[in-house]
């Protein structure tokens, strides 16, 4: 995106522009994390140093070290990739499942809509975090399990949104005209209904990624996500929470990384909603 396009898209919203820059920086960090930690910082995020336990931020360790002498900045950088990966991949899979079932329920209606709507209601009735914890508890902990758990607790929200949009779009004149000239069901759905729903689906996904990152951090905090020694922001807080009074930097900096990432996704999602749906009908 050129500077001119970037300026026009974020005109009047400095917060959204800042959020986009923060997320762009996080993506670069996630992609280049091994090079940054070992090449630039010269710190191994997994290496323990018993001579540098719980050191405060300083010249040798910019954000200090943890209870095992590992560099906190290197571990935060290393944890950026799995955090963003879980959030984005879970959003894509949730969106794909929810969009497919929501389109089917909204377009075909009848008994299919009634059955699928009850399924949506069942999944939406449970608190997402508690359901994710329950699902993760019966699966081997790890990156794939975390993504699967978040996907299973999140797709129903997208499905409910897509169903409502489909019910509205199928009554539009252009859809009725397409059906009148003999367009197939698949053509009507994928050429006339889905393209008109995509912008708002992207907005919904961007708003939900922050929540998915919070769920992943919670699972890692409880020991149900990615397992040590591989660092994640949630597990860093969990492993060092006993030292929050004597060495608060070990908890503050991972917590700040979670907060700034979630806030950036939410701010950017709000801006996308304003740009793509000025009337804010949903």
C-alpha positions, 0 to 999 in steps of 0.5 A: 500500500503506497503512502498516498493510499495509506493516508487516504484510507486512514484519514481522520483516524490517527489511532487506526493508522498507529494500530496498523503500523503496530500490527505491521511491525508485529508481523515483521517481527513474527516472520523474522523472529529467529534472525532478530533474537540470535542475529540482532539481540544475540540472545537465545530465547530458550537458553538458561543462564543461572548467573543472570536470574531475575536481572532487571532491565539493563544494558545486557538484557533490555527487558531483563531476564526471567526466573531461569535467566532467559532474556525476556525481550528475546522470548517476547519476540519469539512468542510473537509468531505463535500468538499471531498464528493462532489468532489469524488461523483460528479466525480464518477457519472459524470464518470459513466454517461459519460462512459455509453453514450460515450461507446454507441456513440463510439461503435454503431456510426451512428445516435446514435453517431451523436445525442449524440455528439450534446448533448455533444457539447451543454453541453460543450458549457457552462462554467461549473461554470456558468451552475452549478450556474444556476442549483443550483439556481433552486434547494434547496441549500444543499449537494445533490444539489451541487453534482447534479449540478456538475455532470450535468455540468461535465459528457459531458467531460468524455463522449467525452473522452470515445467516442474518446477512444472507436472509437480507441479501437473498431478498434483494432485486438483483438476486431475484433477477439472477434466479429468474434468468435461471442462474444456478444456486451455487452461482447466486451464492458465490457471485451475488450473495457472498461477495456482498457479505465479504467486507463485513465478514472481514471486519468481523474477523478483524474484531475477533482476532484480538479475542482469539489472542486473549483466549490463546494467552489464557490457555497458555497461562493455564498450561493448555496451550503451547508447552514450555520451553517454547515461549508464548506471552501467556505462558511467560506470565504464568511461569513468572507470576510468583515473582510479580512483587519482587521482579514485576518486569517478568510479568509486565512486559509480556502482559503489555505485548498482549494488551498492545496487540489486542488493542491494535486489532480492535482499533483497526477493526473499528476503523474498518467497520466505519470505512466499509459500513458507514451506516453501521447497520449490524 
